[in-house]
């Protein structure tokens, strides 16, 4: 049997088609457009390329506006090696930035980020990035307040199956969406997040969706909160529980630290402002009586306080996480089956799945000799401000001076905020090298472009520590054009730079797959079961881990005996007041959960401004598969759909199907209008991931495809985490009445082919 796999599902290969595996109860919509996207000749990079303006010495000024000349592989690898060698000699490896976000493939071997880092580390290293665009605020905050890394908290999360069986009231801030639960980094077999929620409903449990969008948790009670005010809402719930005398003082005194300081803040003793329901109601646009009643419901029942990842992608994003943890601590139900605190249910498939994690092997990246690294969302700041200081997690750091960017298997012109600003920053390096299979916006802004294969064009294995099924990913068809796999590209570059033997360790691709499988067999033995030999695995294509079901309760051992099982925090307990953070002296992140007004907010908006919700799409993963049939069929007049409440559309004289211009001081884009009665009237929703397509239209730099990141704000959510704050943005909207500009992403850039000799 032949299979392949992706971050959105596992598939049987049947002749020239893909079929979701039979045991996936709800196959991903994303997968319907995968094969057509991978075979789109207008978007695939078919040969090595060099940008004409770079050859002419334009200093990066025409990146994104220029044509390309085709090269042979021998010319391209020699040119890349020359550039790396030159920058190392003149500036050192601290002037090289290695960019890759890890989502290029679910394969264990052909993992673009691992291959790139392995290569660059062997030639002296590079400046790297840390944290993620997904949940950077949590990644930095959790070690301070829980003594766990975000990965550790992810692995320990209370299983949703236990929520379904034991929880009476699930307070889901930001919802629990099947739209985002389609995906899992490194691959997924089953999509089944709805089952435990239905089990809870069948038991008579209450599920409450606190979100500007009712569709973030269909079938739940909906509290339509004003976006950006969740921290205030949580503080008010905490206050009302305390005021009613329902706080679990034993839990607070024995399993938390800093409670007296935070309590004084909640009750208004430190600033004269009690964080009551009456205080929060005008901020959150939820009635004070409703907040008070909900506080008592949470205290009187087995309750789970859960929030999705998106809430902390906002100005002061740490506060909503910390406030939710604080409320759960006041309720005293952390460490019990199905209750307490949850982070990320539905944000990706594995969060809360009752599956035992197995630490499968991966390709070694080696050690990076360069110690400089930046928070991933500070990319544009780094390029624009070399030598400038910035604060991060109590440190003062300095941005390096980057002369060469090597980007492999990723697209920052999807992930990053304020793309017009990033485009300006992108002109600063002397050389940009991009290695990818498609003409993404990043590839179109490269000086040297190297064509890579897709998963359909090579052999690999899906071995995900968070999924109970292992798949041999069979090759489906030959590479398009002159594409090579990432390992082969780096092997050729390694030969030029004298590190080929160290890079390959004498193995070809099949040898590496056999090597990884042999290591996986050892891991399986350590976990009490056996894997078949490599030939059997390749022939059958799938192996299911036996006895994989394993339920977890977050912080259970700590709560049962906090003395014997202390947390790795400053106090050994959950820190509701954290001395370390307080001593950092950060105005944008105090030492306990707090309400801080976002830099852009409907609380101070003009009458015609709307809050932009730029969540993940339903038809693709990030920007992947935007050229596929499923995403293309979902467009409105070729533009990404944006949603407005029907009353809002009427107020602005708009009708469903109109093309609209969405704009603010940072930029403007076009989108196609859809109506959504389950969206707050003061919001507009435009999913991320439409391929960035800026053009000069009537004297304006206009993104014509519908990419919301021309509108979002590029700043750290605080000086603690420096995470992104994509969900803090105000925009205006108007009907587009001029002729529609044709999309440039529908065709490759201008290319001059290799001239025959």
C-alpha positions as CSV (number, residue, x, y, z in Angstrom):
1,X,0.0,0.0,0.0
2,X,1.3,3.5,-0.9
3,X,0.7,6.4,1.4
4,X,1.8,10.0,1.8
5,X,1.1,12.5,4.6
6,X,1.0,16.2,5.3
7,X,0.4,18.5,8.3
8,X,-3.3,18.2,7.5
9,X,-3.8,14.5,7.1
10,X,-2.6,11.1,5.9
11,X,-3.6,9.7,2.4
12,X,-3.6,6.6,0.4
13,X,-2.1,7.0,-3.1
14,X,-4.4,5.5,-5.6
15,X,-3.0,5.8,-9.1
16,X,-3.0,9.5,-9.7
17,X,-5.3,10.5,-6.8
18,X,-5.2,10.9,-3.0
19,X,-7.8,9.3,-0.6
20,X,-7.9,10.2,3.1
21,X,-7.1,7.2,5.2
22,X,-10.3,5.3,6.1
23,X,-10.1,5.8,9.9
24,X,-10.0,9.6,9.7
25,X,-13.6,10.6,10.7
26,X,-13.4,14.1,9.4
27,X,-10.7,14.5,6.7
28,X,-9.3,18.0,6.3
29,X,-10.7,20.4,3.8
30,X,-7.1,21.6,3.2
31,X,-6.1,18.3,1.7
32,X,-8.6,18.6,-1.2
33,X,-6.4,21.3,-2.8
34,X,-3.0,19.8,-2.0
35,X,-2.2,17.9,-5.2
36,X,-3.5,20.6,-7.6
37,X,-1.4,23.2,-5.8
38,X,1.7,21.0,-6.0
39,X,1.2,20.6,-9.7
40,X,0.4,24.1,-10.6
41,X,2.9,25.0,-13.4
42,X,2.3,28.7,-13.0
43,X,3.5,28.7,-9.4
44,X,6.2,26.0,-9.4
45,X,9.8,27.0,-9.6
46,X,11.1,24.9,-12.5
47,X,14.8,25.8,-12.6
48,X,17.5,27.6,-10.6
49,X,17.2,31.4,-11.1
50,X,19.1,34.6,-10.5
51,X,17.5,38.0,-10.3
52,X,18.5,40.4,-13.0
53,X,18.7,43.5,-10.8
54,X,21.0,41.7,-8.4
55,X,23.4,40.8,-11.2
56,X,23.3,44.5,-12.2
57,X,24.1,45.6,-8.6
58,X,20.8,47.3,-7.7
59,X,21.4,46.7,-4.0
60,X,18.1,44.9,-3.4
61,X,16.0,47.9,-4.6
62,X,14.0,45.9,-7.2
63,X,13.3,42.7,-5.1
64,X,9.7,41.8,-5.8
65,X,9.6,43.8,-9.0
66,X,12.3,42.2,-11.1
67,X,12.7,39.4,-13.7
68,X,15.0,36.4,-13.5
69,X,17.5,34.6,-15.6
70,X,17.6,30.8,-15.6
71,X,20.8,29.1,-14.5
72,X,22.1,25.6,-14.5
73,X,22.5,23.8,-11.2
74,X,26.2,23.9,-11.5
75,X,26.1,27.7,-11.9
76,X,23.6,28.2,-9.1
77,X,25.4,26.1,-6.5
78,X,28.7,27.8,-7.3
79,X,27.1,31.2,-7.0
80,X,25.5,30.4,-3.7
81,X,28.7,29.0,-2.3
82,X,30.6,32.1,-3.5
83,X,28.2,34.4,-1.7
84,X,28.3,32.4,1.6
85,X,32.1,32.3,1.4
86,X,32.3,36.0,0.7
87,X,30.1,37.0,3.6
88,X,31.8,34.7,6.0
89,X,35.2,36.2,5.0
90,X,34.3,39.8,5.2
91,X,31.6,40.0,8.0
92,X,31.7,36.6,9.7
93,X,28.8,34.1,10.2
94,X,27.0,36.6,12.4
95,X,26.0,38.4,9.2
96,X,24.1,35.3,7.9
97,X,20.5,34.8,8.8
98,X,19.1,31.3,8.4
99,X,15.3,31.4,8.0
100,X,13.0,28.4,8.0
101,X,9.7,28.0,9.9
102,X,9.5,24.2,9.8
103,X,6.2,23.7,8.0
104,X,7.5,22.8,4.5
105,X,6.8,19.0,4.9
106,X,5.6,16.5,7.4
107,X,8.4,14.2,6.4
108,X,11.0,13.3,9.0
109,X,14.0,13.4,6.7
110,X,13.1,16.0,4.1
111,X,12.4,18.6,6.8
112,X,13.6,21.8,5.3
113,X,14.5,23.5,8.5
114,X,16.6,20.6,9.8
115,X,18.4,20.2,6.5
116,X,19.2,24.0,6.3
117,X,20.4,24.2,9.9
118,X,22.5,21.1,9.5
119,X,24.2,22.6,6.5
120,X,24.7,26.2,7.9
121,X,25.9,24.9,11.2
122,X,28.7,22.9,9.4
123,X,29.9,26.1,7.6
124,X,30.2,28.2,10.7
125,X,26.6,28.8,11.7
126,X,24.2,31.7,11.4
127,X,21.9,34.0,13.3
128,X,18.7,32.0,14.0
129,X,15.3,32.7,15.5
130,X,13.5,31.3,18.5
131,X,9.8,31.0,19.5
132,X,7.0,31.0,17.0
133,X,4.4,33.2,15.4
134,X,1.8,30.9,16.9
135,X,2.4,31.3,20.7
136,X,5.5,33.3,21.5
137,X,3.9,35.0,24.5
138,X,3.2,31.7,26.1
139,X,6.6,30.3,25.2
140,X,8.3,33.0,27.3
141,X,5.7,33.3,30.0
142,X,5.2,29.7,30.9
143,X,8.7,29.0,32.3
144,X,8.2,32.0,34.7
145,X,4.7,31.1,35.9
146,X,4.5,27.3,35.5
147,X,8.1,26.2,35.3
148,X,7.4,24.5,32.0
149,X,8.3,25.2,28.5
150,X,5.4,25.6,26.1
151,X,6.3,22.2,24.7
152,X,6.2,20.8,28.2
153,X,2.8,22.4,28.9
154,X,1.6,21.1,25.5
155,X,2.6,17.6,26.4
156,X,1.1,17.8,29.9
157,X,-2.3,19.3,28.8
158,X,-5.4,17.8,30.3
159,X,-6.9,15.4,27.8
160,X,-10.0,16.6,26.1
161,X,-11.5,13.2,26.6
162,X,-11.4,13.9,30.4
163,X,-13.0,17.3,29.7
164,X,-15.8,15.5,27.9
165,X,-16.3,13.0,30.8
166,X,-15.9,15.2,33.9
167,X,-16.2,19.0,33.1
168,X,-19.5,20.7,33.8
169,X,-18.7,24.1,32.5
170,X,-16.1,24.7,29.7
171,X,-15.2,28.4,29.4
172,X,-13.5,28.5,25.9
173,X,-12.0,31.9,25.3
174,X,-11.4,32.3,21.6
175,X,-13.4,29.1,21.0
176,X,-12.3,25.6,20.0
177,X,-12.4,25.5,16.2
178,X,-12.3,22.6,13.9
179,X,-10.9,25.0,11.3
180,X,-7.6,25.2,13.1
181,X,-7.8,21.7,14.4
182,X,-7.2,20.4,10.9
183,X,-3.4,20.6,11.3
184,X,-0.6,19.2,13.2
185,X,3.1,19.9,12.8
186,X,4.8,16.7,11.5
187,X,1.6,15.1,10.3
188,X,-1.8,13.8,11.6
189,X,-3.9,10.8,11.0
190,X,-7.3,11.5,12.6
191,X,-9.4,14.6,13.0
192,X,-11.7,13.9,16.0
193,X,-11.8,17.0,18.2
194,X,-15.6,17.2,18.1
195,X,-16.2,13.9,19.9
196,X,-15.2,14.9,23.4
197,X,-17.2,18.1,23.1
198,X,-20.2,16.2,22.0
199,X,-19.8,13.8,24.9
200,X,-19.8,16.8,27.3
201,X,-23.0,18.1,25.7
202,X,-24.6,14.7,25.9
203,X,-23.9,14.8,29.7
204,X,-25.6,18.2,30.0
205,X,-22.5,20.2,30.3
206,X,-22.3,23.9,29.4
207,X,-19.8,25.0,26.7
208,X,-19.4,28.8,26.5
209,X,-17.6,30.4,23.5
210,X,-16.2,33.8,24.5
211,X,-15.2,35.2,21.1
212,X,-16.1,37.9,18.6
213,X,-17.2,35.1,16.3
214,X,-19.9,32.6,17.1
215,X,-18.5,30.2,14.5
216,X,-15.3,29.7,16.7
217,X,-17.3,27.0,18.6
218,X,-20.5,26.0,16.8
219,X,-23.3,24.9,19.0
220,X,-22.0,26.5,22.2
221,X,-23.4,29.4,24.2
222,X,-21.9,32.6,22.7
223,X,-20.6,35.5,24.7
224,X,-19.8,38.1,22.0
225,X,-16.8,39.8,23.7
226,X,-15.2,43.0,22.4
227,X,-11.9,41.8,20.9
228,X,-8.8,42.6,22.9
229,X,-10.6,42.7,26.3
230,X,-10.4,39.1,27.4
231,X,-7.9,39.9,30.2
232,X,-10.3,42.4,31.7
233,X,-13.1,39.8,31.5
234,X,-11.0,37.2,33.3
235,X,-9.9,39.7,35.9
236,X,-13.6,40.5,36.6
237,X,-14.5,36.9,36.9
238,X,-11.6,36.4,39.4
239,X,-12.8,39.4,41.4
240,X,-16.4,38.3,41.6
241,X,-15.4,34.8,42.7
242,X,-13.2,36.3,45.5
243,X,-15.8,38.8,46.5
244,X,-18.4,36.1,46.8
245,X,-16.1,34.2,49.2
246,X,-15.8,31.3,46.8
247,X,-12.0,31.4,46.2
248,X,-10.1,28.2,47.0
249,X,-7.9,29.8,49.7
250,X,-6.2,26.4,50.4
251,X,-5.1,26.0,46.8
252,X,-4.0,29.6,46.6
253,X,-2.0,29.5,49.8
254,X,-0.3,26.1,49.2
255,X,0.1,25.9,45.4
256,X,0.6,29.5,44.3
257,X,2.9,32.4,45.2
258,X,2.2,36.1,44.8
259,X,-1.5,35.7,45.6
260,X,-1.6,38.5,48.2
261,X,-0.1,41.0,45.7
262,X,-2.4,40.0,42.9
263,X,-5.4,39.9,45.2
264,X,-4.7,43.5,46.2
265,X,-4.7,44.5,42.6
266,X,-7.9,42.7,41.8
267,X,-9.7,44.3,44.8
268,X,-8.5,47.8,43.9
269,X,-6.3,48.2,46.9
270,X,-3.2,49.1,44.9
271,X,-4.6,51.4,42.2
272,X,-8.0,52.3,43.6
273,X,-9.9,50.5,40.8
274,X,-11.6,47.2,41.8
275,X,-11.6,44.8,38.8
276,X,-15.3,44.1,39.2
277,X,-17.9,43.1,36.8
278,X,-19.1,46.7,36.8
279,X,-15.6,47.8,35.8
280,X,-15.2,45.2,33.1
281,X,-18.7,45.4,31.5
282,X,-18.1,48.6,29.4
283,X,-14.7,47.3,28.4
284,X,-15.8,43.9,27.3
285,X,-19.3,44.8,26.1
286,X,-20.7,42.0,28.3
287,X,-23.3,42.9,30.9
288,X,-22.0,43.1,34.5
289,X,-24.8,40.8,35.8
290,X,-23.8,38.2,33.2
291,X,-20.2,38.3,34.3
292,X,-21.2,38.0,38.0
293,X,-23.6,35.1,37.3
294,X,-20.9,33.3,35.2
295,X,-18.3,33.7,38.0
296,X,-20.6,31.8,40.4
297,X,-21.4,29.2,37.9
298,X,-17.7,28.5,37.4
299,X,-17.2,28.3,41.2
300,X,-20.2,26.0,41.8
301,X,-19.3,23.5,39.1
302,X,-16.4,21.4,37.8
303,X,-14.9,24.0,35.4
304,X,-12.2,24.3,32.8
305,X,-10.8,27.7,31.8
306,X,-9.4,27.3,28.3
307,X,-8.0,29.7,25.8
308,X,-6.8,29.3,22.2
309,X,-3.5,30.4,20.9
310,X,-4.8,33.3,19.0
311,X,-5.7,35.4,22.0
312,X,-2.1,35.9,23.0
313,X,-1.2,37.1,19.5
314,X,-2.1,40.6,20.6
315,X,-0.7,43.6,22.4
316,X,0.1,42.6,26.0
317,X,-0.7,39.0,24.9
318,X,0.9,37.6,28.1
319,X,-1.8,39.0,30.3
320,X,-4.7,37.0,28.9
321,X,-2.8,33.7,29.5
322,X,-1.7,34.7,33.0
323,X,-5.2,36.0,33.9
324,X,-6.8,32.7,32.7
325,X,-4.3,30.8,34.8
326,X,-5.1,33.1,37.7
327,X,-8.8,32.5,37.5
328,X,-8.2,28.7,37.3
329,X,-6.1,28.9,40.4
330,X,-8.8,30.9,42.3
331,X,-11.3,28.2,41.4
332,X,-8.8,25.6,42.7
333,X,-9.6,22.9,40.2
334,X,-6.2,22.6,38.5
335,X,-4.8,19.1,38.7
336,X,-8.2,17.4,38.6
337,X,-9.6,15.3,35.7
338,X,-11.2,17.5,33.0
339,X,-11.0,20.8,34.9
340,X,-8.5,23.6,35.6
341,X,-6.5,25.4,32.9
342,X,-6.1,24.6,29.2
343,X,-4.2,26.3,26.5
344,X,-4.6,25.6,22.8
345,X,-7.5,23.1,22.5
346,X,-8.4,23.2,18.8
347,X,-5.5,25.4,17.9
348,X,-3.9,22.4,16.4
349,X,-5.0,18.7,16.3
350,X,-2.8,17.2,19.1
351,X,-3.5,19.6,21.9
352,X,-5.4,17.6,24.5
353,X,-5.4,14.3,22.5
354,X,-5.2,11.3,24.8
355,X,-2.2,9.9,23.1
356,X,1.1,8.9,24.7
357,X,4.0,10.9,23.2
358,X,7.0,9.0,21.8
359,X,10.3,10.8,21.2
360,X,11.1,9.5,17.7
361,X,14.4,10.4,16.2
362,X,15.1,13.2,13.7
363,X,18.0,14.4,11.6
364,X,20.7,15.9,13.7
365,X,21.2,19.6,13.1
366,X,24.5,19.8,15.0
367,X,25.5,22.8,17.0
368,X,25.2,26.4,15.8
369,X,28.6,28.2,16.6
370,X,26.7,31.6,16.3
371,X,24.9,32.3,19.6
372,X,23.0,35.3,18.3
373,X,19.3,34.7,17.8
374,X,16.2,36.9,17.6
375,X,12.6,36.4,18.5
376,X,11.0,35.2,15.3
377,X,8.5,38.0,15.0
378,X,11.3,40.7,15.2
379,X,12.6,39.9,11.7
380,X,11.9,43.3,10.1
381,X,13.2,45.1,13.2
382,X,16.5,43.2,12.9
383,X,16.9,44.0,9.2
384,X,16.0,47.7,9.6
385,X,17.9,48.3,12.8
386,X,21.3,46.6,12.8
387,X,23.2,47.4,16.0
388,X,20.2,48.7,17.9
389,X,19.3,47.4,21.3
390,X,16.1,45.7,22.3
391,X,14.7,44.1,25.4
392,X,13.7,40.4,25.6
393,X,12.9,38.4,28.7
394,X,14.9,40.5,31.1
395,X,17.9,40.9,28.7
396,X,19.1,43.8,26.6
397,X,20.2,42.5,23.3
398,X,21.5,44.0,20.1
399,X,20.3,43.3,16.6
400,X,23.0,41.8,14.3
401,X,23.9,43.3,10.9
402,X,22.6,40.8,8.4
403,X,24.2,40.8,4.9
404,X,22.9,37.4,3.6
405,X,19.6,35.8,4.2
406,X,19.1,32.1,3.4
407,X,15.5,31.1,3.5
408,X,14.5,27.4,3.0
409,X,10.9,26.0,2.9
410,X,9.0,28.9,4.4
411,X,7.4,32.2,3.6
412,X,7.8,35.2,6.0
413,X,5.7,37.2,3.6
414,X,2.8,35.1,5.0
415,X,3.7,34.9,8.7
416,X,5.0,38.4,9.4
417,X,3.0,41.5,10.2
418,X,3.0,44.8,8.3
419,X,4.3,43.3,5.1
420,X,4.9,46.7,3.5
421,X,7.4,47.4,6.3
422,X,8.9,43.9,5.8
423,X,9.2,44.6,2.1
424,X,11.2,47.7,2.9
425,X,13.4,45.8,5.4
426,X,13.9,43.0,2.8
427,X,15.9,45.4,0.6
428,X,18.6,45.8,3.2
429,X,20.6,42.5,2.9
430,X,23.2,42.3,0.1
431,X,22.0,38.8,-0.9
432,X,18.8,36.8,-0.4
433,X,18.7,33.1,-1.3
434,X,15.4,31.2,-1.3
435,X,15.0,27.5,-1.6
436,X,11.4,26.4,-2.2
437,X,9.2,24.6,-4.6
438,X,6.9,27.5,-5.5
439,X,7.0,31.1,-6.4
440,X,5.9,32.4,-3.0
441,X,6.2,36.1,-2.2
442,X,9.5,35.3,-0.5
443,X,10.8,33.5,-3.5
444,X,9.8,36.4,-5.7
445,X,11.9,38.7,-3.5
446,X,15.0,36.5,-3.7
447,X,18.3,37.2,-5.6
448,X,19.0,33.5,-6.1
449,X,16.2,30.9,-6.2
450,X,16.7,27.2,-5.9
451,X,13.8,24.9,-6.9
452,X,13.0,22.1,-4.4
453,X,10.7,19.1,-4.6
454,X,7.3,18.6,-3.0
455,X,6.6,15.6,-0.8
456,X,5.0,13.9,-3.9
457,X,8.3,13.9,-5.6
458,X,10.5,12.0,-3.1
459,X,10.5,9.2,-0.4
460,X,10.1,10.1,3.2
461,X,8.5,9.0,6.5
462,X,5.9,10.6,8.7
463,X,6.9,9.9,12.3
464,X,5.2,12.4,14.6
465,X,5.8,12.1,18.4
466,X,2.2,13.3,18.8
467,X,0.4,10.9,16.5
468,X,0.0,7.1,16.9
469,X,0.4,6.2,13.3
470,X,3.7,6.1,11.3
471,X,3.6,6.3,7.5
472,X,6.1,5.6,4.7
473,X,5.6,8.5,2.3
474,X,6.0,7.0,-1.2
475,X,7.0,9.0,-4.2
476,X,4.0,9.7,-6.4
477,X,5.6,11.3,-9.5
478,X,8.8,12.6,-10.8
479,X,10.0,16.1,-9.9
480,X,8.7,19.0,-11.9
481,X,11.3,20.8,-14.0
482,X,14.8,20.6,-12.5
483,X,13.7,20.5,-8.8
484,X,15.9,18.7,-6.4
485,X,15.2,17.7,-2.8
486,X,16.5,19.9,-0.1
487,X,19.1,17.3,1.1
488,X,20.5,17.0,-2.4
489,X,20.7,20.8,-2.8
490,X,22.6,21.2,0.5
491,X,24.8,18.2,-0.4
492,X,26.0,20.0,-3.6
493,X,26.6,23.2,-1.6
494,X,28.4,21.3,1.1
495,X,30.7,19.9,-1.6
496,X,31.6,23.4,-2.7
497,X,32.3,24.5,0.9
498,X,34.3,21.4,1.8
499,X,31.8,19.8,4.3
500,X,30.1,17.2,2.1
501,X,31.3,14.2,4.1
502,X,30.2,15.7,7.4
503,X,26.9,16.7,5.9
504,X,25.9,13.3,4.4
505,X,27.9,11.1,6.8
506,X,28.4,8.9,3.7
507,X,24.6,8.2,3.3
508,X,22.3,8.8,0.4
509,X,18.6,9.4,0.9
510,X,17.6,5.8,1.3
511,X,20.5,5.2,3.7
512,X,19.3,8.1,5.8
513,X,15.7,6.7,5.8
514,X,17.0,3.3,6.9
515,X,19.2,5.0,9.6
516,X,16.3,6.9,11.0
517,X,14.1,3.8,11.0
518,X,16.7,1.8,12.8
519,X,16.9,4.5,15.5
520,X,13.1,4.5,15.6
521,X,13.2,0.7,16.2
522,X,15.4,1.3,19.3
523,X,12.9,4.0,20.6
524,X,10.0,1.6,20.1
525,X,11.8,-1.1,22.1
526,X,12.3,1.4,24.9
527,X,8.6,2.0,24.9
528,X,7.6,-1.7,25.0
529,X,6.8,-2.6,21.4
530,X,8.5,-3.5,18.2
531,X,8.6,-1.9,14.7
532,X,8.8,-4.1,11.6
533,X,11.9,-4.1,9.5
534,X,12.4,-1.3,7.0
535,X,11.4,-3.3,3.9
536,X,8.1,-4.4,5.5
537,X,7.3,-0.8,6.6
538,X,8.0,0.5,3.1
539,X,5.8,-2.2,1.6
540,X,2.9,-1.9,3.9
541,X,3.2,1.8,4.3
542,X,1.7,2.2,7.7
543,X,2.4,1.1,11.3
544,X,0.0,1.9,14.2
545,X,1.5,2.2,17.7
546,X,-0.1,-0.4,20.1
547,X,-1.8,0.8,23.3
548,X,-1.4,4.4,22.3
549,X,-4.3,5.7,24.3
550,X,-3.1,7.7,27.4
551,X,-5.0,10.4,29.2
552,X,-3.2,13.2,31.1
553,X,-4.1,15.7,33.8
554,X,-2.1,18.9,33.7
555,X,-0.1,19.5,36.9
556,X,-1.7,16.5,38.7
557,X,1.4,15.4,40.6
558,X,2.3,18.9,41.7
559,X,-1.2,19.6,43.0
560,X,-1.4,16.2,44.8
561,X,1.9,17.0,46.6
562,X,3.4,20.4,45.9
563,X,6.3,19.8,48.4
564,X,7.4,16.6,46.8
565,X,6.7,17.7,43.2
566,X,7.6,21.4,43.1
567,X,7.4,23.4,39.8
568,X,10.6,24.9,38.3
569,X,9.5,28.4,39.1
570,X,11.1,31.0,41.5
571,X,8.8,29.7,44.3
572,X,8.2,26.1,43.2
573,X,4.6,27.0,42.8
574,X,2.3,28.7,40.2
575,X,3.3,32.3,40.3
576,X,0.4,34.7,40.3
577,X,2.8,37.4,41.3
578,X,6.2,36.9,39.9
579,X,9.2,38.8,41.5
580,X,11.5,38.1,38.5
581,X,9.1,39.6,36.0
582,X,8.4,42.5,38.3
583,X,12.1,43.2,38.7
584,X,12.4,43.5,34.9
585,X,10.6,46.8,35.3
586,X,8.6,46.4,32.1
587,X,5.8,48.9,31.6
588,X,4.1,46.6,29.1
589,X,4.3,43.5,31.3
590,X,3.9,44.0,35.1
591,X,4.7,41.3,37.7
592,X,1.1,39.9,37.9
593,X,-1.9,39.5,35.6
594,X,-3.1,43.0,34.7
595,X,-5.3,45.0,32.4
596,X,-3.4,47.1,29.9
597,X,-5.2,48.9,27.1
598,X,-4.1,47.7,23.7
599,X,-2.3,50.2,21.5
600,X,-5.1,49.9,18.9
601,X,-8.6,49.2,20.3
602,X,-12.2,49.6,19.6
603,X,-12.3,51.3,23.0
604,X,-10.7,54.4,21.4
605,X,-11.7,53.8,17.7
606,X,-13.4,56.2,15.4
607,X,-17.0,55.5,14.4
608,X,-16.0,54.0,11.1
609,X,-13.2,51.8,12.3
610,X,-13.5,48.0,12.7
611,X,-11.4,45.5,14.5
612,X,-9.5,43.2,12.1
613,X,-9.7,39.4,12.9
614,X,-7.0,37.7,10.9
615,X,-7.4,34.0,11.9
616,X,-6.2,30.9,10.1
617,X,-8.0,29.9,6.9
618,X,-10.2,26.8,6.3
619,X,-8.8,26.0,2.9
620,X,-5.0,26.0,3.4
621,X,-2.3,25.8,6.0
622,X,-0.9,29.3,6.4
623,X,-0.3,30.2,2.7
624,X,0.3,26.6,1.6
625,X,-2.1,25.4,-1.1
626,X,-3.4,28.8,-1.9
627,X,-2.9,28.0,-5.5
628,X,-4.8,24.7,-5.0
629,X,-8.3,24.0,-6.3
630,X,-10.0,24.3,-2.8
631,X,-8.6,27.7,-2.0
632,X,-9.2,29.0,-5.5
633,X,-12.8,27.9,-5.5
634,X,-13.4,29.8,-2.2
635,X,-12.3,33.2,-3.6
636,X,-14.7,36.0,-4.4
637,X,-13.9,37.5,-7.8
638,X,-10.4,36.0,-7.4
639,X,-9.9,37.7,-4.0
640,X,-9.7,36.3,-0.5
641,X,-13.2,36.5,1.2
642,X,-13.7,38.9,4.1
643,X,-16.7,38.7,6.4
644,X,-18.8,41.5,7.8
645,X,-22.0,41.3,9.9
646,X,-25.0,42.0,7.6
647,X,-25.9,45.2,9.6
648,X,-22.3,46.5,9.2
649,X,-22.3,45.8,5.4
650,X,-25.6,47.7,5.1
651,X,-24.1,50.6,7.1
652,X,-21.3,50.9,4.6
653,X,-23.5,50.4,1.5
654,X,-22.1,47.0,0.8
655,X,-23.6,43.7,-0.5
656,X,-22.3,40.1,-0.5
657,X,-20.1,39.5,-3.5
658,X,-18.7,43.1,-3.6
659,X,-15.0,43.7,-3.8
660,X,-14.0,45.9,-0.9
661,X,-10.9,47.9,0.0
662,X,-9.7,47.4,3.6
663,X,-7.2,50.0,4.7
664,X,-5.4,51.8,7.5
665,X,-2.2,53.8,7.8
666,X,0.0,50.8,7.3
667,X,-1.5,49.6,4.0
668,X,-4.6,48.5,2.0
669,X,-5.8,45.4,0.4
670,X,-8.8,44.2,-1.7
671,X,-11.1,41.3,-0.6
672,X,-14.4,39.8,-1.6
673,X,-17.3,40.3,0.7
674,X,-19.2,37.6,2.5
675,X,-21.8,38.2,5.2
676,X,-21.7,36.5,8.6
677,X,-24.5,37.1,11.2
678,X,-22.3,35.3,13.8
679,X,-19.6,38.0,13.7
680,X,-19.6,41.1,15.9
681,X,-20.8,44.2,14.0
682,X,-17.7,46.1,15.0
683,X,-15.3,43.5,13.4
684,X,-14.2,42.3,10.0
685,X,-12.7,38.9,9.5
686,X,-10.1,38.2,6.8
687,X,-8.1,35.0,7.0
688,X,-4.4,34.9,6.6
689,X,-2.6,33.2,3.7
690,X,-3.7,34.8,0.4
691,X,-0.4,35.0,-1.6
692,X,0.9,38.5,-1.1
693,X,0.3,40.5,-4.3
694,X,1.2,44.2,-3.9
695,X,0.8,46.4,-7.0
696,X,0.9,50.1,-7.8
697,X,-2.8,51.1,-8.4
698,X,-3.8,54.7,-9.0
699,X,-0.7,55.9,-7.1
700,X,-1.3,53.6,-4.1
701,X,0.7,50.5,-3.0
702,X,-2.3,48.2,-3.0
703,X,-2.3,44.5,-2.1
704,X,-4.9,43.2,-4.6
705,X,-5.4,39.6,-3.4
706,X,-6.6,39.9,0.2
707,X,-3.6,39.5,2.5
708,X,-4.4,40.9,5.9
709,X,-0.8,41.3,7.0
710,X,-0.5,44.5,5.0
711,X,-2.8,45.9,7.8
712,X,-1.5,44.2,10.9
713,X,0.9,45.9,13.4
714,X,4.5,44.8,13.6
715,X,5.5,45.3,17.2
716,X,6.3,43.0,20.1
717,X,3.3,42.2,22.3
718,X,5.6,43.2,25.1
719,X,9.3,43.5,26.0
720,X,9.0,40.2,27.8
721,X,8.3,37.9,24.9
722,X,8.5,40.1,21.8
723,X,5.8,37.9,20.3
724,X,3.6,39.2,17.4
725,X,0.4,41.1,18.0
726,X,-1.4,40.4,14.7
727,X,-4.8,40.6,16.4
728,X,-4.4,44.2,17.5
729,X,-5.4,46.2,14.4
730,X,-8.1,48.6,13.4
731,X,-9.1,49.1,9.8
732,X,-11.7,50.9,7.6
733,X,-13.6,49.5,4.7
734,X,-15.1,50.9,1.5
735,X,-16.5,49.5,-1.7
736,X,-14.1,49.1,-4.6
737,X,-15.6,50.6,-7.7
738,X,-12.6,50.8,-10.1
739,X,-11.6,48.1,-12.5
740,X,-10.2,45.0,-10.7
741,X,-6.4,44.7,-11.1
742,X,-5.3,41.4,-12.5
743,X,-3.5,39.1,-10.0
744,X,0.3,38.8,-10.6
745,X,0.4,35.6,-8.4
746,X,-1.5,33.8,-11.2
747,X,1.7,33.7,-13.2
748,X,5.4,33.3,-12.6
749,X,7.7,36.3,-12.7
750,X,9.4,37.2,-16.0
751,X,12.0,34.6,-16.7
752,X,14.8,34.6,-19.3
753,X,15.6,30.9,-20.1
754,X,19.1,29.5,-20.5
755,X,20.4,30.3,-23.9
756,X,21.4,27.2,-25.9
757,X,25.1,27.2,-26.8
